[in-house]
């Protein structure tokens, strides 16, 4: 793989850790909010052969810090792109990363060439219809670290219908390592989110018709029902959206079906480039 260049980018109340590699059109990767930039290890290495790839740990995740003080995740994304000299990019995003991407696409439409979402989420849209999802919200309320790790894996990696032994063990271990690192931090996104995060009003979900950008939605068949509902909402609301269901995968579908998801991502990038 091409040499990786790392950066630490100073933003108000945080330092953001970013990595980039490769040359060509840029793909920026935004991880889900139970994991960190390592969610995209496979895609980062594979796409670096044909693209400039950029990924970073969002504020309060991985190697990025978080301190008390107001912020918005899409402003952080703008700061990372500016610091890395990226004017326009495709956004490959999972879960809460997709919320960041939607907000950014509305604020800076000219800077986004395409959107590819895996298990898209949006602020305040929590899963709560299964026992494991409710256990996660309960553990979040008391910040029970062990409960958060266990319930998030059961709710989002295993999903509503699968037993642990039905999930790819390496994907589950990789997710568990990232989730454990997140919830064992003294100060993380989840300890500060309610106090300091600014989100747009009206929300991006009320302005989907304005996001006229080629969009591909990927959702694991074993993901929570609320994630499937939001994917359908995005499919209906975004003018240029298409959807793929990855069978036998949970919330972080790229970790369980890396070859299939990478194929969809490559096709989305090439289609968007031809449309430009």
C-alpha positions as CSV (number, residue, x, y, z in Angstrom):
1,X,0.0,0.0,0.0
2,X,1.1,3.6,-0.6
3,X,2.7,5.3,2.3
4,X,0.2,6.7,4.9
5,X,0.6,10.3,5.9
6,X,-0.9,11.2,9.3
7,X,-2.0,14.6,10.6
8,X,-3.3,16.1,13.8
9,X,-5.7,18.9,13.0
10,X,-6.5,21.5,15.7
11,X,-10.1,22.6,15.9
12,X,-11.9,24.4,18.7
13,X,-11.9,22.2,21.8
14,X,-10.3,19.2,20.1
15,X,-7.5,17.7,18.1
16,X,-8.5,15.4,15.2
17,X,-6.3,12.6,14.0
18,X,-6.4,12.0,10.3
19,X,-4.6,9.7,7.8
20,X,-4.3,9.9,4.0
21,X,-2.8,7.8,1.2
22,X,-2.9,7.4,-2.6
23,X,-3.5,9.8,-5.4
24,X,-6.5,10.8,-7.6
25,X,-10.1,11.7,-6.8
26,X,-10.6,11.8,-3.0
27,X,-12.7,9.5,-0.9
28,X,-13.2,10.6,2.7
29,X,-14.3,7.9,5.2
30,X,-16.4,8.7,8.2
31,X,-16.7,5.9,10.7
32,X,-19.8,4.8,12.7
33,X,-20.3,6.1,16.3
34,X,-19.6,2.9,18.1
35,X,-16.2,2.4,16.4
36,X,-13.4,4.5,14.9
37,X,-11.4,5.1,11.7
38,X,-10.2,1.4,11.8
39,X,-13.7,0.5,10.6
40,X,-12.4,1.3,7.1
41,X,-9.1,-0.6,7.2
42,X,-10.1,-2.7,4.2
43,X,-11.5,0.1,2.1
44,X,-8.7,2.5,2.9
45,X,-6.0,0.0,1.8
46,X,-8.0,-1.2,-1.3
47,X,-9.0,2.2,-2.6
48,X,-5.6,3.8,-2.1
49,X,-4.5,2.0,-5.3
50,X,-6.9,4.1,-7.4
51,X,-7.9,7.1,-5.3
52,X,-6.7,9.6,-2.7
53,X,-8.1,8.2,0.5
54,X,-8.6,10.2,3.7
55,X,-10.0,9.0,7.0
56,X,-10.1,10.5,10.5
57,X,-11.3,9.8,14.0
58,X,-14.3,12.0,14.8
59,X,-14.1,14.2,17.8
60,X,-14.1,11.9,20.9
61,X,-13.3,8.7,19.1
62,X,-10.0,6.8,18.4
63,X,-7.0,9.1,18.6
64,X,-9.0,12.3,18.4
65,X,-9.6,14.3,21.6
66,X,-12.7,16.0,22.9
67,X,-13.0,18.8,25.5
68,X,-16.0,20.8,26.8
69,X,-17.2,23.3,24.3
70,X,-19.6,23.7,21.5
71,X,-19.0,22.0,18.1
72,X,-20.7,20.5,15.1
73,X,-19.3,17.3,13.4
74,X,-19.8,18.7,9.9
75,X,-17.7,21.7,10.8
76,X,-15.0,19.3,11.9
77,X,-15.2,17.5,8.6
78,X,-14.7,20.9,6.8
79,X,-11.7,21.6,8.9
80,X,-10.1,18.2,8.1
81,X,-10.7,18.7,4.4
82,X,-9.3,22.2,4.5
83,X,-6.2,21.1,6.5
84,X,-5.6,18.3,4.0
85,X,-6.1,20.5,0.9
86,X,-9.2,18.7,-0.3
87,X,-11.7,20.8,-2.2
88,X,-14.1,18.1,-3.3
89,X,-14.6,14.5,-2.2
90,X,-16.8,11.5,-2.2
91,X,-18.0,10.6,1.3
92,X,-18.1,7.0,2.5
93,X,-19.8,7.0,5.8
94,X,-21.4,4.7,8.4
95,X,-24.2,5.3,10.9
96,X,-23.4,8.6,12.7
97,X,-20.8,9.4,10.1
98,X,-23.7,9.5,7.6
99,X,-25.4,12.1,9.7
100,X,-22.2,14.2,9.5
101,X,-22.1,13.6,5.7
102,X,-25.7,14.7,5.3
103,X,-25.2,17.9,7.3
104,X,-22.0,18.6,5.3
105,X,-23.6,18.0,2.0
106,X,-26.3,20.6,2.8
107,X,-23.7,23.2,4.1
108,X,-21.2,22.6,1.2
109,X,-22.9,20.9,-1.7
110,X,-20.2,21.9,-4.2
111,X,-17.6,20.0,-2.1
112,X,-19.3,16.5,-2.3
113,X,-19.1,14.4,-5.5
114,X,-21.1,11.4,-4.2
115,X,-22.4,9.8,-1.0
116,X,-22.1,6.1,0.0
117,X,-23.7,5.2,3.3
118,X,-23.5,2.0,5.3
119,X,-26.2,1.6,7.9
120,X,-27.0,5.3,7.8
121,X,-28.0,7.0,11.1
122,X,-29.1,10.5,12.0
123,X,-29.0,12.5,15.3
124,X,-31.7,11.5,17.8
125,X,-32.8,8.5,15.7
126,X,-32.0,5.7,18.1
127,X,-33.0,2.0,17.8
128,X,-35.2,1.1,20.7
129,X,-37.5,-1.7,19.5
130,X,-35.4,-4.8,20.6
131,X,-34.3,-5.8,24.1
132,X,-30.6,-5.4,23.2
133,X,-31.2,-1.9,21.7
134,X,-33.1,-0.9,24.8
135,X,-30.4,-2.3,27.0
136,X,-27.9,-0.1,25.1
137,X,-29.9,3.0,25.8
138,X,-30.3,2.1,29.4
139,X,-26.5,1.5,29.8
140,X,-25.9,4.8,28.0
141,X,-28.1,6.6,30.6
142,X,-25.9,5.4,33.5
143,X,-22.7,5.1,31.4
144,X,-22.3,1.4,32.4
145,X,-19.2,0.7,30.4
146,X,-19.4,-3.1,30.4
147,X,-23.2,-2.9,29.6
148,X,-22.5,-0.5,26.7
149,X,-19.9,-2.8,25.2
150,X,-22.1,-6.0,25.6
151,X,-25.4,-4.5,24.5
152,X,-24.0,-2.6,21.5
153,X,-22.4,-5.8,20.2
154,X,-25.7,-7.7,20.7
155,X,-27.9,-5.0,19.2
156,X,-25.8,-3.8,16.3
157,X,-23.2,-6.5,15.4
158,X,-25.4,-9.6,16.1
159,X,-28.6,-7.8,15.3
160,X,-32.2,-8.7,16.3
161,X,-32.2,-12.3,14.9
162,X,-28.7,-13.8,15.2
163,X,-27.0,-15.6,18.0
164,X,-23.3,-14.8,18.6
165,X,-22.1,-18.0,16.9
166,X,-23.9,-16.9,13.7
167,X,-21.7,-13.8,13.3
168,X,-18.3,-13.7,11.7
169,X,-15.9,-14.0,14.7
170,X,-13.1,-11.8,13.3
171,X,-15.6,-9.0,12.4
172,X,-17.1,-9.2,15.9
173,X,-13.7,-9.1,17.6
174,X,-12.6,-6.1,15.5
175,X,-15.8,-4.3,16.4
176,X,-15.5,-5.2,20.1
177,X,-11.9,-3.9,20.2
178,X,-13.0,-0.5,18.8
179,X,-16.1,-0.3,20.9
180,X,-14.2,-1.2,24.1
181,X,-11.6,1.5,23.4
182,X,-14.4,4.0,22.9
183,X,-16.4,3.3,26.0
184,X,-13.4,2.9,28.3
185,X,-12.1,6.4,27.5
186,X,-12.3,8.9,30.3
187,X,-13.8,11.5,28.0
188,X,-15.4,10.5,24.7
189,X,-18.1,11.6,22.3
190,X,-20.7,9.7,24.3
191,X,-19.7,11.5,27.6
192,X,-20.0,14.9,25.9
193,X,-22.6,14.6,23.1
194,X,-25.6,15.8,25.0
195,X,-23.9,18.9,26.4
196,X,-21.9,20.2,23.5
197,X,-22.9,19.0,20.1
198,X,-24.7,21.4,17.8
199,X,-27.0,20.0,15.1
200,X,-28.7,21.9,12.3
201,X,-32.2,23.1,12.5
202,X,-34.2,22.2,10.5
203,X,-32.5,18.8,10.4
204,X,-31.1,17.3,7.2
205,X,-34.0,14.8,7.2
206,X,-36.4,17.7,6.6
207,X,-34.2,18.9,3.7
208,X,-33.4,15.7,1.8
209,X,-34.8,17.0,-1.4
210,X,-32.0,19.6,-1.5
211,X,-29.2,17.0,-1.5
212,X,-29.1,16.4,-5.3
213,X,-25.9,14.3,-5.2
214,X,-25.5,10.6,-6.4
215,X,-26.2,8.5,-3.3
216,X,-25.8,4.8,-2.6
217,X,-27.4,3.4,0.6
218,X,-26.1,0.0,1.9
219,X,-27.9,-1.7,4.8
220,X,-27.2,-5.1,6.4
221,X,-30.1,-7.5,6.4
222,X,-29.5,-8.1,10.1
223,X,-29.4,-4.5,11.2
224,X,-32.0,-2.9,13.5
225,X,-35.4,-2.2,12.1
226,X,-34.9,1.6,12.7
227,X,-31.9,1.6,10.5
228,X,-33.9,-0.1,7.7
229,X,-36.7,2.5,8.2
230,X,-34.2,5.4,7.9
231,X,-32.6,3.9,4.8
232,X,-36.1,3.8,3.2
233,X,-36.7,7.4,4.3
234,X,-33.4,8.4,2.6
235,X,-34.2,6.4,-0.5
236,X,-37.5,8.2,-0.9
237,X,-36.3,11.6,0.0
238,X,-32.9,11.9,-1.7
239,X,-33.3,12.7,-5.4
240,X,-30.5,10.4,-6.6
241,X,-30.5,7.6,-4.1
242,X,-30.2,3.8,-4.8
243,X,-30.2,1.1,-2.1
244,X,-28.5,-2.3,-1.6
245,X,-29.2,-4.8,1.1
246,X,-26.2,-6.9,2.1
247,X,-27.6,-10.3,3.3
248,X,-26.1,-11.8,6.4
249,X,-24.5,-8.6,7.7
250,X,-25.3,-6.4,10.7
251,X,-24.9,-2.7,11.3
252,X,-21.2,-2.4,10.2
253,X,-21.9,-4.4,7.0
254,X,-18.5,-3.6,5.5
255,X,-16.8,-5.6,8.3
256,X,-18.9,-8.7,7.6
257,X,-19.0,-8.5,3.8
258,X,-15.9,-6.5,2.8
259,X,-15.7,-7.8,-0.8
260,X,-19.4,-7.2,-1.5
261,X,-19.4,-3.7,0.0
262,X,-16.1,-2.7,-1.7
263,X,-17.6,-3.7,-5.0
264,X,-20.7,-1.5,-4.4
265,X,-18.5,1.4,-3.3
266,X,-16.3,1.1,-6.4
267,X,-19.3,1.0,-8.7
268,X,-20.8,4.0,-6.9
269,X,-17.6,6.0,-7.3
270,X,-17.2,5.2,-11.0
271,X,-20.9,6.0,-11.7
272,X,-20.6,9.3,-9.9
273,X,-17.4,10.2,-11.8
274,X,-19.1,9.5,-15.2
275,X,-22.1,11.7,-14.2
276,X,-19.8,14.6,-13.2
